[in-house]
């Protein structure tokens, strides 16, 4: 699995699922998810801007801890069905 750009493709629901799976207290899950609630963006071109739309995928840049939480929760799911696992970073 290539994890180089994986944080750009993490659905927001997976972030809250992972934190709950690892036992993060609900007040902290709510606090973190409030950073993502209602996040909108536009596409800018030289001609015009698009209408704003909600962003449902992607983690804020610098959210390495959240990405580690997501990967830990996902890898725990693998451990249930696989006899072994190997995760490594190629950087």
Secondary structure, 3 states (H helix, E strand, C coil): CCCCCHHHHCEHHHHHHHHHHCCCCHHHHHHHHHCCCCCEECCECCCCECCCEECCECCCCCCHHHHHHHHHHHHHHHHHHCCCCCCCCCC
